[in-house]
Amino acid sequence: SVKELADTILAYLAERNLHPKRYVWKAKGEEILRKIQRAREASAPSPVAP
C-alpha cells in the first residue's frame, strides 16, 4: 500500500540520517558545462529544409 511504502521510505531515511556522510562533489565546473552544452545540442530541434 502507499502508506506502507511511505513508512518504509521514512524508516530508511531515519536510519540513514543516524550516520550521515558528507557528499563530495567530484566533477569540475567545466565538465558540467560541457555536458550541459552537449545535451542542449542533442535536444535542439533540427532545422527543416523549405
CHARMM-style PDB file with segment names, atoms N, HN, CA, C and O in Angstrom:
ATOM      1  N   SER     1       0.843  -1.190   0.000  1.00  0.00      PROA
ATOM      2  CA  SER     1       0.000   0.000   0.000  1.00  0.00      PROA
ATOM      3  C   SER     1       0.879   1.242   0.000  1.00  0.00      PROA
ATOM      4  O   SER     1       2.081   1.166   0.254  1.00  0.00      PROA
ATOM      5  N   VAL     2       0.278   2.365  -0.282  1.00  0.00      PROA
ATOM      6  HN  VAL     2      -0.699   2.427  -0.489  1.00  0.00      PROA
ATOM      7  CA  VAL     2       1.011   3.633  -0.312  1.00  0.00      PROA
ATOM      8  C   VAL     2       1.535   3.975   1.081  1.00  0.00      PROA
ATOM      9  O   VAL     2       2.657   4.460   1.225  1.00  0.00      PROA
ATOM     10  N   LYS     3       0.725   3.723   2.097  1.00  0.00      PROA
ATOM     11  HN  LYS     3      -0.187   3.329   1.980  1.00  0.00      PROA
ATOM     12  CA  LYS     3       1.153   4.024   3.470  1.00  0.00      PROA
ATOM     13  C   LYS     3       2.364   3.183   3.851  1.00  0.00      PROA
ATOM     14  O   LYS     3       3.305   3.691   4.461  1.00  0.00      PROA
ATOM     15  N   GLU     4       2.348   1.899   3.495  1.00  0.00      PROA
ATOM     16  HN  GLU     4       1.584   1.486   3.000  1.00  0.00      PROA
ATOM     17  CA  GLU     4       3.490   1.036   3.806  1.00  0.00      PROA
ATOM     18  C   GLU     4       4.751   1.514   3.091  1.00  0.00      PROA
ATOM     19  O   GLU     4       5.839   1.506   3.665  1.00  0.00      PROA
ATOM     20  N   LEU     5       4.597   1.927   1.841  1.00  0.00      PROA
ATOM     21  HN  LEU     5       3.713   1.934   1.374  1.00  0.00      PROA
ATOM     22  CA  LEU     5       5.729   2.444   1.084  1.00  0.00      PROA
ATOM     23  C   LEU     5       6.284   3.701   1.741  1.00  0.00      PROA
ATOM     24  O   LEU     5       7.494   3.822   1.931  1.00  0.00      PROA
ATOM     25  N   ALA     6       5.407   4.633   2.085  1.00  0.00      PROA
ATOM     26  HN  ALA     6       4.424   4.535   1.931  1.00  0.00      PROA
ATOM     27  CA  ALA     6       5.831   5.874   2.737  1.00  0.00      PROA
ATOM     28  C   ALA     6       6.509   5.578   4.072  1.00  0.00      PROA
ATOM     29  O   ALA     6       7.535   6.178   4.391  1.00  0.00      PROA
ATOM     30  N   ASP     7       5.947   4.667   4.846  1.00  0.00      PROA
ATOM     31  HN  ASP     7       5.114   4.180   4.586  1.00  0.00      PROA
ATOM     32  CA  ASP     7       6.544   4.297   6.138  1.00  0.00      PROA
ATOM     33  C   ASP     7       7.929   3.685   5.951  1.00  0.00      PROA
ATOM     34  O   ASP     7       8.851   3.973   6.713  1.00  0.00      PROA
ATOM     35  N   THR     8       8.066   2.842   4.936  1.00  0.00      PROA
ATOM     36  HN  THR     8       7.317   2.608   4.317  1.00  0.00      PROA
ATOM     37  CA  THR     8       9.349   2.206   4.659  1.00  0.00      PROA
ATOM     38  C   THR     8      10.392   3.240   4.247  1.00  0.00      PROA
ATOM     39  O   THR     8      11.538   3.183   4.693  1.00  0.00      PROA
ATOM     40  N   ILE     9       9.999   4.174   3.403  1.00  0.00      PROA
ATOM     41  HN  ILE     9       9.069   4.220   3.040  1.00  0.00      PROA
ATOM     42  CA  ILE     9      10.922   5.233   2.973  1.00  0.00      PROA
ATOM     43  C   ILE     9      11.348   6.081   4.162  1.00  0.00      PROA
ATOM     44  O   ILE     9      12.531   6.386   4.315  1.00  0.00      PROA
ATOM     45  N   LEU    10      10.405   6.458   4.994  1.00  0.00      PROA
ATOM     46  HN  LEU    10       9.444   6.210   4.870  1.00  0.00      PROA
ATOM     47  CA  LEU    10      10.730   7.282   6.163  1.00  0.00      PROA
ATOM     48  C   LEU    10      11.634   6.538   7.141  1.00  0.00      PROA
ATOM     49  O   LEU    10      12.532   7.135   7.734  1.00  0.00      PROA
ATOM     50  N   ALA    11      11.401   5.238   7.313  1.00  0.00      PROA
ATOM     51  HN  ALA    11      10.671   4.753   6.831  1.00  0.00      PROA
ATOM     52  CA  ALA    11      12.257   4.442   8.196  1.00  0.00      PROA
ATOM     53  C   ALA    11      13.674   4.364   7.632  1.00  0.00      PROA
ATOM     54  O   ALA    11      14.649   4.469   8.375  1.00  0.00      PROA
ATOM     55  N   TYR    12      13.783   4.183   6.330  1.00  0.00      PROA
ATOM     56  HN  TYR    12      12.991   4.097   5.726  1.00  0.00      PROA
ATOM     57  CA  TYR    12      15.098   4.143   5.686  1.00  0.00      PROA
ATOM     58  C   TYR    12      15.831   5.464   5.884  1.00  0.00      PROA
ATOM     59  O   TYR    12      17.008   5.473   6.242  1.00  0.00      PROA
ATOM     60  N   LEU    13      15.143   6.580   5.653  1.00  0.00      PROA
ATOM     61  HN  LEU    13      14.186   6.574   5.362  1.00  0.00      PROA
ATOM     62  CA  LEU    13      15.771   7.892   5.811  1.00  0.00      PROA
ATOM     63  C   LEU    13      16.183   8.150   7.254  1.00  0.00      PROA
ATOM     64  O   LEU    13      17.248   8.711   7.507  1.00  0.00      PROA
ATOM     65  N   ALA    14      15.349   7.745   8.192  1.00  0.00      PROA
ATOM     66  HN  ALA    14      14.484   7.288   7.987  1.00  0.00      PROA
ATOM     67  CA  ALA    14      15.682   7.933   9.605  1.00  0.00      PROA
ATOM     68  C   ALA    14      16.950   7.155   9.953  1.00  0.00      PROA
ATOM     69  O   ALA    14      17.827   7.672  10.644  1.00  0.00      PROA
ATOM     70  N   GLU    15      17.046   5.918   9.475  1.00  0.00      PROA
ATOM     71  HN  GLU    15      16.334   5.498   8.914  1.00  0.00      PROA
ATOM     72  CA  GLU    15      18.236   5.096   9.731  1.00  0.00      PROA
ATOM     73  C   GLU    15      19.463   5.695   9.048  1.00  0.00      PROA
ATOM     74  O   GLU    15      20.540   5.766   9.640  1.00  0.00      PROA
ATOM     75  N   ARG    16      19.296   6.112   7.831  1.00  0.00      PROA
ATOM     76  HN  ARG    16      18.421   6.054   7.350  1.00  0.00      PROA
ATOM     77  CA  ARG    16      20.416   6.689   7.059  1.00  0.00      PROA
ATOM     78  C   ARG    16      20.925   7.972   7.709  1.00  0.00      PROA
ATOM     79  O   ARG    16      22.127   8.239   7.695  1.00  0.00      PROA
ATOM     80  N   ASN    17      20.031   8.755   8.269  1.00  0.00      PROA
ATOM     81  HN  ASN    17      19.055   8.537   8.280  1.00  0.00      PROA
ATOM     82  CA  ASN    17      20.413  10.027   8.875  1.00  0.00      PROA
ATOM     83  C   ASN    17      21.085   9.872  10.236  1.00  0.00      PROA
ATOM     84  O   ASN    17      21.605  10.846  10.781  1.00  0.00      PROA
ATOM     85  N   LEU    18      21.081   8.666  10.789  1.00  0.00      PROA
ATOM     86  HN  LEU    18      20.659   7.875  10.346  1.00  0.00      PROA
ATOM     87  CA  LEU    18      21.778   8.447  12.056  1.00  0.00      PROA
ATOM     88  C   LEU    18      23.289   8.608  11.890  1.00  0.00      PROA
ATOM     89  O   LEU    18      23.982   9.049  12.807  1.00  0.00      PROA
ATOM     90  N   HSD    19      23.789   8.243  10.706  1.00  0.00      PROA
ATOM     91  HN  HSD    19      23.226   7.884   9.962  1.00  0.00      PROA
ATOM     92  CA  HSD    19      25.226   8.327  10.420  1.00  0.00      PROA
ATOM     93  C   HSD    19      25.418   8.977   9.047  1.00  0.00      PROA
ATOM     94  O   HSD    19      25.823   8.310   8.095  1.00  0.00      PROA
ATOM     95  N   PRO    20      25.130  10.271   8.947  1.00  0.00      PROA
ATOM     96  CA  PRO    20      25.220  10.932   7.638  1.00  0.00      PROA
ATOM     97  C   PRO    20      26.663  11.016   7.144  1.00  0.00      PROA
ATOM     98  O   PRO    20      27.604  11.065   7.935  1.00  0.00      PROA
ATOM     99  N   LYS    21      26.813  11.032   5.838  1.00  0.00      PROA
ATOM    100  HN  LYS    21      26.049  10.992   5.195  1.00  0.00      PROA
ATOM    101  CA  LYS    21      28.124  11.192   5.216  1.00  0.00      PROA
ATOM    102  C   LYS    21      28.073  12.431   4.332  1.00  0.00      PROA
ATOM    103  O   LYS    21      27.106  12.662   3.606  1.00  0.00      PROA
ATOM    104  N   ARG    22      29.124  13.209   4.413  1.00  0.00      PROA
ATOM    105  HN  ARG    22      29.909  13.022   5.003  1.00  0.00      PROA
ATOM    106  CA  ARG    22      29.212  14.411   3.589  1.00  0.00      PROA
ATOM    107  C   ARG    22      29.314  14.003   2.118  1.00  0.00      PROA
ATOM    108  O   ARG    22      30.053  13.084   1.766  1.00  0.00      PROA
ATOM    109  N   TYR    23      28.563  14.702   1.272  1.00  0.00      PROA
ATOM    110  HN  TYR    23      27.963  15.449   1.558  1.00  0.00      PROA
ATOM    111  CA  TYR    23      28.645  14.451  -0.161  1.00  0.00      PROA
ATOM    112  C   TYR    23      29.826  15.234  -0.712  1.00  0.00      PROA
ATOM    113  O   TYR    23      29.932  16.440  -0.491  1.00  0.00      PROA
ATOM    114  N   VAL    24      30.706  14.560  -1.422  1.00  0.00      PROA
ATOM    115  HN  VAL    24      30.620  13.580  -1.601  1.00  0.00      PROA
ATOM    116  CA  VAL    24      31.872  15.214  -2.003  1.00  0.00      PROA
ATOM    117  C   VAL    24      31.659  15.308  -3.505  1.00  0.00      PROA
ATOM    118  O   VAL    24      31.565  14.300  -4.204  1.00  0.00      PROA
ATOM    119  N   TRP    25      31.585  16.548  -3.984  1.00  0.00      PROA
ATOM    120  HN  TRP    25      31.662  17.368  -3.416  1.00  0.00      PROA
ATOM    121  CA  TRP    25      31.375  16.793  -5.409  1.00  0.00      PROA
ATOM    122  C   TRP    25      32.697  16.584  -6.123  1.00  0.00      PROA
ATOM    123  O   TRP    25      33.695  17.202  -5.752  1.00  0.00      PROA
ATOM    124  N   LYS    26      32.733  15.732  -7.137  1.00  0.00      PROA
ATOM    125  HN  LYS    26      31.922  15.230  -7.438  1.00  0.00      PROA
ATOM    126  CA  LYS    26      33.987  15.406  -7.805  1.00  0.00      PROA
ATOM    127  C   LYS    26      34.097  16.004  -9.198  1.00  0.00      PROA
ATOM    128  O   LYS    26      35.202  16.132  -9.725  1.00  0.00      PROA
ATOM    129  N   ALA    27      32.984  16.371  -9.800  1.00  0.00      PROA
ATOM    130  HN  ALA    27      32.086  16.267  -9.373  1.00  0.00      PROA
ATOM    131  CA  ALA    27      33.020  16.919 -11.154  1.00  0.00      PROA
ATOM    132  C   ALA    27      33.498  18.365 -11.127  1.00  0.00      PROA
ATOM    133  O   ALA    27      33.182  19.125 -10.212  1.00  0.00      PROA
ATOM    134  N   LYS    28      34.259  18.722 -12.142  1.00  0.00      PROA
ATOM    135  HN  LYS    28      34.516  18.105 -12.886  1.00  0.00      PROA
ATOM    136  CA  LYS    28      34.714  20.103 -12.271  1.00  0.00      PROA
ATOM    137  C   LYS    28      33.642  20.904 -13.010  1.00  0.00      PROA
ATOM    138  O   LYS    28      32.893  20.358 -13.819  1.00  0.00      PROA
ATOM    139  N   GLY    29      33.580  22.178 -12.728  1.00  0.00      PROA
ATOM    140  HN  GLY    29      34.189  22.622 -12.070  1.00  0.00      PROA
ATOM    141  CA  GLY    29      32.577  23.035 -13.350  1.00  0.00      PROA
ATOM    142  C   GLY    29      32.622  22.993 -14.860  1.00  0.00      PROA
ATOM    143  O   GLY    29      31.581  22.984 -15.516  1.00  0.00      PROA
ATOM    144  N   GLU    30      33.833  22.966 -15.422  1.00  0.00      PROA
ATOM    145  HN  GLU    30      34.679  22.974 -14.889  1.00  0.00      PROA
ATOM    146  CA  GLU    30      33.975  22.942 -16.882  1.00  0.00      PROA
ATOM    147  C   GLU    30      33.351  21.677 -17.473  1.00  0.00      PROA
ATOM    148  O   GLU    30      32.719  21.725 -18.528  1.00  0.00      PROA
ATOM    149  N   GLU    31      33.532  20.555 -16.791  1.00  0.00      PROA
ATOM    150  HN  GLU    31      34.046  20.516 -15.934  1.00  0.00      PROA
ATOM    151  CA  GLU    31      32.957  19.293 -17.265  1.00  0.00      PROA
ATOM    152  C   GLU    31      31.436  19.364 -17.273  1.00  0.00      PROA
ATOM    153  O   GLU    31      30.790  18.917 -18.221  1.00  0.00      PROA
ATOM    154  N   ILE    32      30.878  19.918 -16.229  1.00  0.00      PROA
ATOM    155  HN  ILE    32      31.403  20.281 -15.459  1.00  0.00      PROA
ATOM    156  CA  ILE    32      29.423  20.030 -16.120  1.00  0.00      PROA
ATOM    157  C   ILE    32      28.888  20.914 -17.236  1.00  0.00      PROA
ATOM    158  O   ILE    32      27.899  20.569 -17.884  1.00  0.00      PROA
ATOM    159  N   LEU    33      29.540  22.058 -17.464  1.00  0.00      PROA
ATOM    160  HN  LEU    33      30.343  22.338 -16.937  1.00  0.00      PROA
ATOM    161  CA  LEU    33      29.084  22.974 -18.510  1.00  0.00      PROA
ATOM    162  C   LEU    33      29.186  22.331 -19.891  1.00  0.00      PROA
ATOM    163  O   LEU    33      28.309  22.545 -20.729  1.00  0.00      PROA
ATOM    164  N   ARG    34      30.233  21.548 -20.148  1.00  0.00      PROA
ATOM    165  HN  ARG    34      30.945  21.374 -19.468  1.00  0.00      PROA
ATOM    166  CA  ARG    34      30.354  20.850 -21.440  1.00  0.00      PROA
ATOM    167  C   ARG    34      29.215  19.852 -21.620  1.00  0.00      PROA
ATOM    168  O   ARG    34      28.646  19.743 -22.706  1.00  0.00      PROA
ATOM    169  N   LYS    35      28.883  19.124 -20.557  1.00  0.00      PROA
ATOM    170  HN  LYS    35      29.345  19.212 -19.675  1.00  0.00      PROA
ATOM    171  CA  LYS    35      27.786  18.158 -20.645  1.00  0.00      PROA
ATOM    172  C   LYS    35      26.455  18.851 -20.900  1.00  0.00      PROA
ATOM    173  O   LYS    35      25.629  18.359 -21.668  1.00  0.00      PROA
ATOM    174  N   ILE    36      26.253  19.983 -20.259  1.00  0.00      PROA
ATOM    175  HN  ILE    36      26.924  20.382 -19.635  1.00  0.00      PROA
ATOM    176  CA  ILE    36      25.019  20.741 -20.472  1.00  0.00      PROA
ATOM    177  C   ILE    36      24.939  21.194 -21.921  1.00  0.00      PROA
ATOM    178  O   ILE    36      23.887  21.085 -22.551  1.00  0.00      PROA
ATOM    179  N   GLN    37      26.058  21.707 -22.458  1.00  0.00      PROA
ATOM    180  HN  GLN    37      26.912  21.796 -21.947  1.00  0.00      PROA
ATOM    181  CA  GLN    37      26.073  22.171 -23.844  1.00  0.00      PROA
ATOM    182  C   GLN    37      25.784  21.021 -24.802  1.00  0.00      PROA
ATOM    183  O   GLN    37      25.010  21.185 -25.745  1.00  0.00      PROA
ATOM    184  N   ARG    38      26.399  19.854 -24.573  1.00  0.00      PROA
ATOM    185  HN  ARG    38      27.028  19.721 -23.807  1.00  0.00      PROA
ATOM    186  CA  ARG    38      26.141  18.697 -25.436  1.00  0.00      PROA
ATOM    187  C   ARG    38      24.678  18.281 -25.369  1.00  0.00      PROA
ATOM    188  O   ARG    38      24.085  17.940 -26.393  1.00  0.00      PROA
ATOM    189  N   ALA    39      24.095  18.305 -24.190  1.00  0.00      PROA
ATOM    190  HN  ALA    39      24.576  18.582 -23.359  1.00  0.00      PROA
ATOM    191  CA  ALA    39      22.688  17.926 -24.036  1.00  0.00      PROA
ATOM    192  C   ALA    39      21.787  18.901 -24.773  1.00  0.00      PROA
ATOM    193  O   ALA    39      20.818  18.496 -25.414  1.00  0.00      PROA
ATOM    194  N   ARG    40      22.106  20.188 -24.682  1.00  0.00      PROA
ATOM    195  HN  ARG    40      22.893  20.517 -24.161  1.00  0.00      PROA
ATOM    196  CA  ARG    40      21.307  21.191 -25.402  1.00  0.00      PROA
ATOM    197  C   ARG    40      21.400  20.977 -26.904  1.00  0.00      PROA
ATOM    198  O   ARG    40      20.392  21.046 -27.608  1.00  0.00      PROA
ATOM    199  N   GLU    41      22.603  20.719 -27.395  1.00  0.00      PROA
ATOM    200  HN  GLU    41      23.422  20.662 -26.823  1.00  0.00      PROA
ATOM    201  CA  GLU    41      22.780  20.495 -28.830  1.00  0.00      PROA
ATOM    202  C   GLU    41      22.041  19.242 -29.283  1.00  0.00      PROA
ATOM    203  O   GLU    41      21.448  19.229 -30.361  1.00  0.00      PROA
ATOM    204  N   ALA    42      22.070  18.203 -28.479  1.00  0.00      PROA
ATOM    205  HN  ALA    42      22.551  18.214 -27.602  1.00  0.00      PROA
ATOM    206  CA  ALA    42      21.405  16.950 -28.836  1.00  0.00      PROA
ATOM    207  C   ALA    42      19.889  17.090 -28.830  1.00  0.00      PROA
ATOM    208  O   ALA    42      19.197  16.419 -29.595  1.00  0.00      PROA
ATOM    209  N   SER    43      19.375  17.960 -27.970  1.00  0.00      PROA
ATOM    210  HN  SER    43      19.937  18.505 -27.349  1.00  0.00      PROA
ATOM    211  CA  SER    43      17.918  18.084 -27.868  1.00  0.00      PROA
ATOM    212  C   SER    43      17.370  19.241 -28.693  1.00  0.00      PROA
ATOM    213  O   SER    43      16.157  19.443 -28.740  1.00  0.00      PROA
ATOM    214  N   ALA    44      18.247  20.004 -29.345  1.00  0.00      PROA
ATOM    215  HN  ALA    44      19.233  19.840 -29.306  1.00  0.00      PROA
ATOM    216  CA  ALA    44      17.786  21.131 -30.162  1.00  0.00      PROA
ATOM    217  C   ALA    44      17.059  20.591 -31.390  1.00  0.00      PROA
ATOM    218  O   ALA    44      17.466  19.583 -31.968  1.00  0.00      PROA
ATOM    219  N   PRO    45      15.984  21.267 -31.781  1.00  0.00      PROA
ATOM    220  CA  PRO    45      15.268  20.817 -32.979  1.00  0.00      PROA
ATOM    221  C   PRO    45      16.149  20.978 -34.218  1.00  0.00      PROA
ATOM    222  O   PRO    45      16.883  21.958 -34.345  1.00  0.00      PROA
ATOM    223  N   SER    46      16.068  20.015 -35.119  1.00  0.00      PROA
ATOM    224  HN  SER    46      15.472  19.219 -35.015  1.00  0.00      PROA
ATOM    225  CA  SER    46      16.840  20.077 -36.358  1.00  0.00      PROA
ATOM    226  C   SER    46      16.211  21.091 -37.294  1.00  0.00      PROA
ATOM    227  O   SER    46      14.988  21.209 -37.357  1.00  0.00      PROA
ATOM    228  N   PRO    47      17.047  21.827 -38.025  1.00  0.00      PROA
ATOM    229  CA  PRO    47      16.470  22.768 -38.994  1.00  0.00      PROA
ATOM    230  C   PRO    47      15.734  21.997 -40.087  1.00  0.00      PROA
ATOM    231  O   PRO    47      16.184  20.942 -40.532  1.00  0.00      PROA
ATOM    232  N   VAL    48      14.616  22.533 -40.501  1.00  0.00      PROA
ATOM    233  HN  VAL    48      14.249  23.390 -40.139  1.00  0.00      PROA
ATOM    234  CA  VAL    48      13.795  21.887 -41.519  1.00  0.00      PROA
ATOM    235  C   VAL    48      14.020  22.604 -42.840  1.00  0.00      PROA
ATOM    236  O   VAL    48      13.918  23.828 -42.919  1.00  0.00      PROA
ATOM    237  N   ALA    49      14.328  21.831 -43.880  1.00  0.00      PROA
ATOM    238  HN  ALA    49      14.411  20.837 -43.816  1.00  0.00      PROA
ATOM    239  CA  ALA    49      14.550  22.423 -45.202  1.00  0.00      PROA
ATOM    240  C   ALA    49      13.220  22.906 -45.764  1.00  0.00      PROA
ATOM    241  O   ALA    49      12.194  22.246 -45.601  1.00  0.00      PROA
ATOM    242  N   PRO    50      13.239  24.068 -46.429  1.00  0.00      PROA
ATOM    243  CA  PRO    50      11.969  24.592 -47.000  1.00  0.00      PROA
ATOM    244  C   PRO    50      11.446  23.769 -48.141  1.00  0.00      PROA
ATOM    245  OT1 PRO    50      10.401  24.091 -48.707  1.00  0.00      PROA
TER     246      PRO     50
END
